[in-house]
Amino acid sequence: MLTSLRPAYLCLLTWCLLSGLTQSGRAADGMLYPLAVAVTADDTIYVADRELPGIWKFSEGKWSIYFQGSKKFRTPLNAVRCLAIDHQGKLLAGDSSTREIYRFDESAQPQPLTKGGVGIPMSLAVAKDGTIYAGDIEIQRIVKISAEGGTPNIIAEVTAPRGMTIDDEGRLWIVSHGKDAVIRLSSDGMQREVITEGRPFQFQHHIVLGKEGEGYVADGYAKTIWKVKQGEKPEPFFAGEPLKNPVGLAWWKGNLLIVDPHTKSVYQRTAEGKLEPVVGDAPAQ
C-alpha cells in the first residue's frame, strides 16, 4: 500500500513518525523527557526537556522549541534540570553538564552567570530584588548569586536539595531528601524551620506555594501531588492516573501545572480537580 503513495506524502508520514507527532497537538507529542516548568507574568510556559536537550515554549496556543541544545556533553543545556523566571521576566536555566546557571537574552541565547561556579543545580528561586538562589545537590548546599551574576556564595547546608521556591517574605521553601522533607530558610540561611517533619514522601521533587501560603510537593514514586502545611500531615492534592512520575510544578492561569517525564506530558489541574494536558498547535520542529 505504501508503495502507491506519492513521495511527498511518504516524506511527511516519515517525519511525523520520527518526531512522534499526532493530530492532537499535545505537548507530549514532541517532548522526550520534560523535567521542570516555569511561567512568566504573561502566562508563557517554558519546559526543560532533559533529552531534547533544551527548552520548549508555549505561547499563544502554540508549542515550539525555544532553545535546542547539543547532544555533546559540556555544551550549554545538555543536561538542563531546572528553570525559573527572574525579576525582569527573563528565563533562567540550571545545567549540570556545564555546571552553570544561564539567563536567556533577547535573542533566546543562554548567557552564563557564574563561570561554572555551581555543581548540579537542581532548583532555582529568585527574590524580588533579583537575587538568585540555587539548590546544588552535588555539594548539598544552597547558594546565592547576585542578580547580575558572579561567584555563588553558600548560605546553608541542606541534604540533597531538590525543589525550591520563595515566598513573599523572601524565605526559601526547600524540598530535601534529608531527615526532614520540607524546610524553610531565611534569605541569609541563618533561620531554619521544619515545615514537613520526617520523610512522609516516597521520592519528592519540586515545590510551589499556594495563595494561602501552603506548599504543593510533587512525589514521583507515589504518583501524587501533596498539599503541605507547617505542623500538619501532608494531604493528597491529586493522585493516580494519568500521573506516572510527576516532577515539575508551576502555576498557570490559576491552575497547577504538573510535568511528568514518564508520560512526556504537561498537565494542568483544573479548578474542578481534573487533570488535563496543556494542548495547542503541534510543536514546531
N, C-alpha and C positions, 0 to 999 in steps of 0.2 A: 504493500500500500504506500509506504513512504517513497518508494522509487518513482511513483507517479506525481509526487509533489514537485512544484517548481523550486528551483534553487533558492530564490529569495525567501520563500516560506520555510524551507529547511533551515536556513541560517537563523531566522527568527525563532524557530522552535528550539534549535540547539542553544541559542543564547538564553532563552527562558529556562531551559532545563538546567543549564550550568549555573545560572545565577539564583535558581530556586524561587523565581518569581511566579506568582499566580495572579489571577484577575482580582483577587480580594483587596490587594493594596495594603495588606497588613505590614506593620513594621517588621514582624518576624520573617517575612518573605525574603528579606535581604540580609538580615543580621546573622552573625555567626556565633558570637559569644558575648552578648551585652552584659556589662557589669554594673555600671554607675550611670546616674542621671542627674542633670542639673537643669533648672528652669529660670529664664530671665524674667524681668518685670513685665515684658510684653508677651509672655507665655510661649516664647520659643523654647523648644525642648532640645537638649543635647544629650546624646547617649554614647558612652565609651564602649567600644567593641574590642575586646582583647585579641580576637583572632582576625579582625579585618586586616591589619590592625588600624585603629583610627577612631573617628568620631562621626556619628550620624547627627543630622539636624532635622527637626520637624517644625515647619513654619508655614502658615497659610494653607494648611491642609495637605502639605507635601513632605515626604521624606526625601532626603538627599544625603550624600556623603559630604560632610563638612570638611574633614581632613582625612586624606588617605596616607597612612604611614607605609613604611617599608617592612618587608619580612626579615630584613637584615638586622641582626642584633646590634645593640648600641646605636641605633638610629632613633630620632625623636618619635615618641609614642608607639614604639614597637611593642611595649608592654604597658599600655595605659591602664590605670587601675582606679582612678578617682577623678571627679570633676567638682567644680564649684564656680559660682559667679562672684566676681569681685565687686567692690563698692562703686565702680564705674560701669557695671553691667558687662564686663568683659569675661570671657571664659578662661578658667584656669584648669590645667590638667596635670596630674601627677603620673610620672612614668618611671618604672623601676629599671628598664633597660638602659636608660641614660642617667639614672639616679638624679632626676631633675623634676622641677616644677615649672611648667610653662604658662605664659599668658599669651593668648591669641591676639594678634594685631588686627588692624582694619582690613588687611588682605587675607585674613584667615590663616596666617602663618604663626607657628608657635615660637615664642621668644623665651629663652631660658632666663630664670630668675635667680638661681643660686650657684651657678657654675659647678654643678654636680655635687652640691653640698648636702643632699639627702641620700638615704639608702633605698628603702622600699616604702614610698608614700602610699598608704592605703586609704587615707581620708584627708579631706581639706575642709576648712571653715574660714570664713572671712568676717572680720569685725567691721563695725560701721566706719571706722577710720581707714579701712583698707588693709590693716594688719592681717597677714595670712598665717594660719595655723595648720600644721600637718601632723598626722599620726604616722610615725615612722616605725614600721613593725620590725625592721632589721635591728635597730638599736633599742627598740622598745622605749621610745621617748616621744613626747610631744614637743615639737619645735615651733618657734615663732620667727617669722620673716617679715621685714618691713614691706610696705605697700609697693615700694619701688624695686624690691628685690635686694639680694645681698646674702651675707653669711647667715645661715639659720642659727638661732640661739635656743638651747634646750631650756624648757621651763618646768618639765615634770617627767618623772619616770612612770610609765604605765605599761603593765604587762600585756603584750600582744594587742596593741590598739588597732581596731578595725574601722568602725564607723565613728563619725564625729559631726557635731553641728554646734551652733552657737545661739544662745538665747538673747532676748532684748537687753539683758543686763550685762552682756559680754561674757557670760560664763560658758565654758565648753562642756557639752554633754558627750561623753566618750563611751563607746562600746568596747569592752575589754574581754579578753579570754583569760583573765586572771581570776583572783579569788572572788571578786565582785563584778557582776556583769555590766552594770551601767554606773558610771561615776560622773560627778560634776566638778569641774575645776574653775577656779578664778582665772582671769586672763593672765596673771603672772605665775600661776601654778602653785601659789602658796596655800590656798584654801581648797580642801578636798572633801566632798560629801558623797556618800553612797546613796544612789537612787534605787538600784535594784541589788539587794544583798544576795550573796551566793551566786550559784550558777544554774538558774532555772531553765535556760535555753539549751538547745541541742548544738547549734552552731550559728551564733549570731553574727550579723554583718552590719549594715548601715542603720542610722537612726535619723529621724526627723522629729520636729516638735509640732504639737497642735496649738490651737488658738488659746487653750486654757493652760498651757504650759506642760501638758502631758507629752510623753515620748512614745514613738512608734518604732519598733525594732523588727527588722527582717531576720527571721530564723530559717536558714536554708534547709537544714535537715528535717525540721519539724513541718516544713511547708506552711509556715504560719507568720502572720504579722501580729506582733504583740503590742498591746497598749500598756504603758508602764507609768506609774506614779510613785513618788517617793514614799517609802514605808508601806506600800501596798503590793499584793501579789499580782504579777502580770496577768492580764486578761487577753484572750484571743480577740483580735480585731477582724481578722479574716484568716481562714484556714482551709486547706484542702485544694481540690481541683478548681481551676486549671493549674495552680501553682505546683511546681516540682522542685524548685530551688531558688526562692526569692532572695535577692541580694540588694539591689539598689532601690532607694526611695527618694521621692521628692513630691512637692505639692504642685498641682497644675489645675488652674481654674476651680479651686476649691476641692478637687478630688486628689486622692493619694495615688501617685504613680508608683508602680512596682515593676522592677526589671528582673526578669528570670532568664538566666543564660541557658538553662536546660530546655526551655520551651522556645528560646530565641525570641522572646516577646517583651513588649512593654504594655502593661495593663494599667487601667485606671479603675479605682474602686469608686463607684458612684455613690451618691447620697442615699440611694436605695439599698446599698450594701452589695451590689452586684459587681463582678469583675469583668471588664470588657477591654479588648485590645484597643490601643490607640491606632485608628485607621486613617488612611489618606491615600493619595495617589501613590502608585508603586514607586519604591526607592529608585532614585537615579543612579546609574552605574557609570 
